[in-house]
C-alpha cells in the first residue's frame, strides 16, 4: 500500500488503497438499539429478488472478546420483511452462485415487494421518530430545492448537481427521488448511488437508513467488496464504483435499475471516468434510465459538454460558515518565527539570491503570477501589506515548498489554548500526505507535556494501515473537556464526515501515483493539492457550528498557482486493468482498445494505451492481435490485479493453492502487521520473528499460518496483540481466500461446484477451510517456499527487484518479487 494516494487498489471491486478501512464496525439497528457489527458477504442484490443475506459473519463486540456468529439480515425465505429484532444468530441461508452475484430482474415480484415498501412508508409518516428526522432534513440547504431537483431529473436523462460541501446533496438527493416515487403504490424506482470509497458507501447508507427510521438493509442498503446489507426490498443501494462495474460484466444494461447517481465525480478516478463512458453509451440503449452526477467541486461545464449539454443545477449554502485562512494569517496569529539556520528555512543560496537581486530588492508591486518564493522581503511586504514585518520576514525565510511540522504543532497549540475569538470547543482535523507525516506530527505532539495529558487531549491517527479500532475511534465524541485531534490522510477529504470537527489544518500536500512509461515504474510523488482538494478539505468543518480552515500555504499560492482540478488518474497511472476491463465487457467486443478509450471524458495518451497493451501482451494476457488469451480471459474474471490473478492461477497449476491464495489476499488487501505509533520498534522486532527467506510475502504467509493454529483458541487475541497482528485484517484475508476458492472453481481451475458456503463449512479447528475443501492434490506443494518464491517472480514480473551483495556478485544476486 502506498501512503496518501487518492487511487484505487489493485482490483475493480471498489477496494481503495489509501482509503481502505479494516472491517469498519457497522451500526446495525436491533430492537431500537445501535449494535456495532462487522458484516462480511460476497453478494450484491439489486433489490429485485432473491436472498442476499447468505453466510454473513458477524463479530459481536461484547465486553471485549469477539464472538463469531452467523447473521441473517434479509428475508427468512418466506418473504418476511426485515424489521427491528429480526437478526437471528446461528442461521444460514443458501447464497447465490458467483455468476448470480447480482439478482435477476423480476418485474412481477418487484411490483409485489413495492407494495409492501409503499405500505410501510405510509404507516411511518405519523411516527414521532420519522417526523423528527424530517425536521432535521429540512434544515439542510438542499431541502428547499427538492421539487426543482426531482422535476429536472424527470424532464432530463442526465442532470448535474453541484453543491457546496455540507449542503446535504449526498444523503438527500437519492431520498428526494425515492420519496417522490413512494407517493404511488405502483411506483417503479430502483436507485443505485456510487461512492468513491468503501467507507463512504457504508457510512452514507447508515445515515440515510437512520433518517428514514428503518434498519439498514431494508429499503436502503449498501454493497462493497465482500460486505453488504441489502434485501429484496432495497430500492436505494449505495455501492462503490467497482461494484457496479462488476455488475456490468453480466448485465450491460443493468436491467431493473432506474436511476444511477455517481457521487464525487470530481475525484476523476479511473473507475469513475470509465463508468461515465459506459453510462454514456448505455443511454442510447436505455432511454428510460436517469443519470445524476454530483460533486461539491467540479468542472460542471466539462461534464455537461460530455453529455451533450445536459442541465446543471447549483445548490447554494452549507449548514454553517467556514472561515478560510492562509499561511500569512497563521504566522500572524501564532507569532511564529524562524531562524536562517532552521531546517525549514530556505537554503543560504536562495536567501542570498532573493535579497541581492536588484529586481527583487524593489518594493514595487509584482505580478501575482510570480510565486512568493521568488520575491524579496520588500516585495512580500508589498504583496501582504496588512501583515506585520515579522510575519513577512518569516515568509521570506521559510522554505514554502516543505511541510513545516513545527508550525503545524504551534498552530494546533494556538487553536486549543491561544487567545482568539474562534470557537473554544470542537475537534481539530489535520490533513497530512501520508503515514510518515502523520507519525511525525504525532511524535511532535506527544513530545509536549501539554498534549500527553489524556484527560484533556485525544490524538487519533487516521490511516489505512492502522487497526480498525483506531480508525473507528474518530467518530466517537470525546469526553467532556477533552479536545479530539485527528491526524489524517486524504481518507477524510470526501469519504468521512466527523460531525464535531470545527478546525481544519491543511498542509496543502498530497501523494499521487505517477507511472513512468519508459521505466515501467510507478512512483509516489508529493505534490500540491488542487483548489478542488482545498475546498473539499475546508468543507469537512462547519457541520455542527461555524468552523475555521487554516491552509498552510499562502493566499497567492491558492489563487494563482494551485491547479483548479487534480490531474485525472487515468492520465497518470498504469492502464493495464482498464485495458483488461474493456476486453472483458461484452459491450466492447471487437472494438479496438485505443478507439474505446479515446471516447473517455479526458482520454489518456495513445502511448499510455499502447504501453499497457504491450505489457499485457508480454504477460500473456493478450495475443498479437490484442485479443484476450485464455490467461487474459481467466485473470480478467478475477477481482484482482492481473499479476495477482496470474499468481492465483499458478497456485492451482503448481498445487500450492492454499499458500498462494494467502499471499494473493495480502497483495490484494493489506499486510496483517501493524505498527502502533508508540511501539514501532517493538512491532518491527516481532515481525522479524516471522521472517522467512528475506521475503515480505512469505513472512506474511508464515504469520497467517501461525494465526490459524491458534484461531479457535482463547489465546488467539493475545497472540495477535503480542505479535502486532490485526485480528480484523486476518479475518478479511481469510474471507478473501474463501472467496477466491469460489472464483477459481467457477472458472474451472479447481474442482467445480465449490461455493463460498462450502468453504466456510469446511473451516474447523482454526483452519479457513481452503485446504480442506480443495483437497490434498491441490496443496501438495504448500510448504515448498522455493516454488512459492519462483511463482512470485514469474507472476509479478517485471515488478521485482534484484538484490546484489558483494558475496553474491559472482552468482548474479537474488531476485525478489
Secondary structure, DSSP 4 states (H G I P E B T S, - for coil): --TT---B-SSSSS-BSTT--SSPPEEEEETTEEEEE-EE---B--SSSS---TTEEEEEESSSSEEEEEEE-S--SS-PPP-TT--EET---PPPPGGGSBPPP-HHHHHHHHHHHHHHHHHGGG-HHHHHHHHHHTTSGGGGGHHHHHHHHHH-SEEEEEE-TTSSHHHHHHHHHHHHHTTSTT----EEEEESSHHHHHHHHHHHHHHTTS-TTSSEEEEETTEEE--TT--EEEEEHHHHHHHHHH-TT-TT--EEEE--GGG--HHHHHHHHHHHHHHHH-TT-EEEEEESS--HHHHHHHTTS-EEEEE---SS-EEEE-HHHHHHHHT----TTSTTBPPHHHHHHHHH-HHHH--S---TTS-GGGS-HHHHHHHTTTS-HHHHHHHHHB-TTS--HHHHHHHHHHHHHS--SS-SS-EEEEE-SSHHHHHHHHHHHHTSTTTT-TTTEEEEEE-TTS-HHHHHTTTSPPPTT-EEEEEE-THHHHS---TTEEEEEE--EEEEEEEETTTTEEEEEEEEPPHHHHHHHHTTS-SSS-EEEEESS-HHHHHHTS-SSPPPGGGTS--HHHHHHHHHSGGGTT--HHHHHTTSTTPPPHHHHHHHHHHHHHHTSB-TTSPBPHHHHHHHTSSS-HHHHHHHHHHHHTT-HHHHHHHHHHHHS--SB---TT-HHHHHHHHHTT--TT-HHHHHHHHHHHHHHHTTSTTHHHHHHHTTB-HHHHHHHHHHHHHHHHHHHHTTSS-TT--HHHHHHH--TT--SHHHHH-GGGGTTTT-HHHHHHHHHHHHTTS-EEE--TTTGGGT-EEE-
